[in-house]
Amino acid sequence: MIKILFILQIVLAIVLTIVILLQKSSSIGLGAYSGSNESLFGAKGPQGFLARLTFILATAFVLNTILLGYMYNKEYNKSVIDKVLVEQKSDLPALPAPVPAPPSDVPAPPATPSK
């Protein structure tokens, strides 16, 4: 699901950039290439259509960003430290086996007298 939302985010960013660049600005910009056929978009020309399309695309972009952030946080809420496995180092010498204690029912050996 996150992959689909991420691809949609990229597509929305590209389309939104193109629609913004097609709009007429005070210095004309790329809006001059939008054509002069006003009957296609209505009596006001392409400016009303492009403004509405920009608003719709921007709203979809913001909602997709919020949804993508929520889904990413929901899926990856664990830390990297939680996934690390602790491995024993093999270059350290092994400890000798512990000496077993004598059974408690056997009497202790007699003590040697000290001189």
TITOR-76126 format. One record per residue (C-alpha): residue number from 0; residue in three letters; x, y, z. Coordinates in Angstrom, 1 decimal. Layout:
N
rec num=NUM residu=ALA px=X py=Y pz=Z
...
//
This chain:
115
rec num=0 residu=MET px=0.0 py=0.0 pz=0.0
rec num=1 residu=ILE px=2.8 py=2.4 pz=0.8
rec num=2 residu=LYS px=4.4 py=1.7 pz=-2.6
rec num=3 residu=ILE px=1.2 py=2.7 pz=-4.3
rec num=4 residu=LEU px=0.8 py=5.9 pz=-2.2
rec num=5 residu=PHE px=4.5 py=6.8 pz=-2.9
rec num=6 residu=ILE px=4.1 py=6.4 pz=-6.7
rec num=7 residu=LEU px=0.9 py=8.4 pz=-6.5
rec num=8 residu=GLN px=2.8 py=11.1 pz=-4.6
rec num=9 residu=ILE px=5.4 py=11.3 pz=-7.3
rec num=10 residu=VAL px=2.7 py=11.4 pz=-10.1
rec num=11 residu=LEU px=0.8 py=14.1 pz=-8.2
rec num=12 residu=ALA px=3.9 py=16.2 pz=-7.8
rec num=13 residu=ILE px=4.8 py=16.1 pz=-11.5
rec num=14 residu=VAL px=1.2 py=16.8 pz=-12.7
rec num=15 residu=LEU px=0.8 py=19.6 pz=-10.2
rec num=16 residu=THR px=4.1 py=21.2 pz=-11.3
rec num=17 residu=ILE px=3.0 py=21.0 pz=-15.0
rec num=18 residu=VAL px=-0.4 py=22.5 pz=-14.2
rec num=19 residu=ILE px=1.2 py=25.4 pz=-12.3
rec num=20 residu=LEU px=3.6 py=26.1 pz=-15.0
rec num=21 residu=LEU px=0.8 py=26.2 pz=-17.6
rec num=22 residu=GLN px=-1.0 py=29.0 pz=-15.8
rec num=23 residu=LYS px=-0.7 py=32.5 pz=-17.0
rec num=24 residu=SER px=1.4 py=34.7 pz=-14.8
rec num=25 residu=SER px=2.2 py=38.4 pz=-14.8
rec num=26 residu=SER px=5.2 py=37.7 pz=-17.0
rec num=27 residu=ILE px=3.3 py=35.2 pz=-19.2
rec num=28 residu=GLY px=5.7 py=32.3 pz=-18.5
rec num=29 residu=LEU px=4.7 py=29.0 pz=-20.0
rec num=30 residu=GLY px=1.0 py=30.1 pz=-19.9
rec num=31 residu=ALA px=1.5 py=31.4 pz=-23.4
rec num=32 residu=TYR px=1.6 py=27.8 pz=-24.7
rec num=33 residu=SER px=-1.8 py=26.8 pz=-23.3
rec num=34 residu=GLY px=-3.4 py=27.8 pz=-26.6
rec num=35 residu=SER px=-6.0 py=30.4 pz=-27.6
rec num=36 residu=ASN px=-9.0 py=28.1 pz=-28.0
rec num=37 residu=GLU px=-11.3 py=29.5 pz=-25.3
rec num=38 residu=SER px=-14.3 py=27.5 pz=-26.2
rec num=39 residu=LEU px=-12.7 py=24.3 pz=-24.9
rec num=40 residu=PHE px=-12.6 py=25.6 pz=-21.3
rec num=41 residu=GLY px=-15.6 py=28.0 pz=-21.4
rec num=42 residu=ALA px=-16.0 py=31.7 pz=-21.7
rec num=43 residu=LYS px=-13.2 py=32.6 pz=-19.2
rec num=44 residu=GLY px=-10.6 py=30.5 pz=-21.0
rec num=45 residu=PRO px=-8.3 py=28.0 pz=-19.4
rec num=46 residu=GLN px=-7.5 py=30.1 pz=-16.3
rec num=47 residu=GLY px=-10.6 py=29.1 pz=-14.4
rec num=48 residu=PHE px=-10.2 py=25.5 pz=-15.3
rec num=49 residu=LEU px=-6.4 py=25.5 pz=-14.4
rec num=50 residu=ALA px=-7.1 py=27.2 pz=-11.1
rec num=51 residu=ARG px=-9.7 py=24.6 pz=-10.1
rec num=52 residu=LEU px=-7.5 py=21.8 pz=-11.3
rec num=53 residu=THR px=-4.6 py=23.2 pz=-9.3
rec num=54 residu=PHE px=-6.8 py=23.4 pz=-6.2
rec num=55 residu=ILE px=-8.0 py=19.8 pz=-6.7
rec num=56 residu=LEU px=-4.5 py=18.4 pz=-7.3
rec num=57 residu=ALA px=-3.0 py=20.4 pz=-4.4
rec num=58 residu=THR px=-5.7 py=19.0 pz=-2.0
rec num=59 residu=ALA px=-5.1 py=15.5 pz=-3.3
rec num=60 residu=PHE px=-1.3 py=16.0 pz=-2.8
rec num=61 residu=VAL px=-1.7 py=17.2 pz=0.8
rec num=62 residu=LEU px=-4.2 py=14.4 pz=1.7
rec num=63 residu=ASN px=-1.9 py=11.8 pz=0.1
rec num=64 residu=THR px=1.1 py=13.2 pz=2.1
rec num=65 residu=ILE px=-0.8 py=12.9 pz=5.4
rec num=66 residu=LEU px=-2.0 py=9.4 pz=4.5
rec num=67 residu=LEU px=1.5 py=8.3 pz=3.5
rec num=68 residu=GLY px=3.0 py=9.7 pz=6.7
rec num=69 residu=TYR px=0.3 py=7.9 pz=8.8
rec num=70 residu=MET px=0.8 py=4.5 pz=7.0
rec num=71 residu=TYR px=4.6 py=4.8 pz=7.1
rec num=72 residu=ASN px=4.5 py=5.5 pz=10.8
rec num=73 residu=LYS px=2.1 py=2.7 pz=11.4
rec num=74 residu=GLU px=4.2 py=0.1 pz=9.6
rec num=75 residu=TYR px=7.6 py=1.2 pz=10.8
rec num=76 residu=ASN px=6.9 py=2.0 pz=14.5
rec num=77 residu=LYS px=9.6 py=-0.3 pz=15.8
rec num=78 residu=SER px=13.2 py=0.8 pz=16.3
rec num=79 residu=VAL px=16.1 py=-0.6 pz=14.4
rec num=80 residu=ILE px=17.6 py=-1.6 pz=17.7
rec num=81 residu=ASP px=14.7 py=-4.0 pz=18.3
rec num=82 residu=LYS px=15.7 py=-6.0 pz=15.2
rec num=83 residu=VAL px=19.4 py=-6.3 pz=15.9
rec num=84 residu=LEU px=20.4 py=-9.8 pz=17.0
rec num=85 residu=VAL px=23.2 py=-10.0 pz=19.5
rec num=86 residu=GLU px=25.9 py=-12.3 pz=18.3
rec num=87 residu=GLN px=28.6 py=-13.9 pz=20.5
rec num=88 residu=LYS px=32.1 py=-13.0 pz=19.6
rec num=89 residu=SER px=34.1 py=-16.1 pz=18.6
rec num=90 residu=ASP px=37.5 py=-14.5 pz=19.1
rec num=91 residu=LEU px=37.2 py=-14.6 pz=22.9
rec num=92 residu=PRO px=38.5 py=-17.8 pz=24.6
rec num=93 residu=ALA px=35.8 py=-20.1 pz=26.1
rec num=94 residu=LEU px=35.5 py=-20.3 pz=29.8
rec num=95 residu=PRO px=36.5 py=-23.7 pz=31.4
rec num=96 residu=ALA px=33.7 py=-25.9 pz=32.5
rec num=97 residu=PRO px=32.9 py=-25.4 pz=36.2
rec num=98 residu=VAL px=34.1 py=-28.0 pz=38.6
rec num=99 residu=PRO px=31.1 py=-29.9 pz=40.0
rec num=100 residu=ALA px=30.6 py=-29.6 pz=43.7
rec num=101 residu=PRO px=30.8 py=-32.8 pz=45.7
rec num=102 residu=PRO px=27.6 py=-34.4 pz=46.7
rec num=103 residu=SER px=26.3 py=-33.3 pz=50.2
rec num=104 residu=ASP px=25.8 py=-36.9 pz=51.5
rec num=105 residu=VAL px=29.5 py=-37.8 pz=51.1
rec num=106 residu=PRO px=31.6 py=-36.9 pz=54.2
rec num=107 residu=ALA px=34.3 py=-34.3 pz=53.6
rec num=108 residu=PRO px=37.9 py=-35.7 pz=53.4
rec num=109 residu=PRO px=39.8 py=-35.4 pz=56.7
rec num=110 residu=ALA px=41.8 py=-32.2 pz=57.1
rec num=111 residu=THR px=45.5 py=-32.4 pz=56.9
rec num=112 residu=PRO px=47.2 py=-31.2 pz=60.1
rec num=113 residu=SER px=49.3 py=-28.1 pz=59.6
rec num=114 residu=LYS px=52.8 py=-28.0 pz=61.0
//
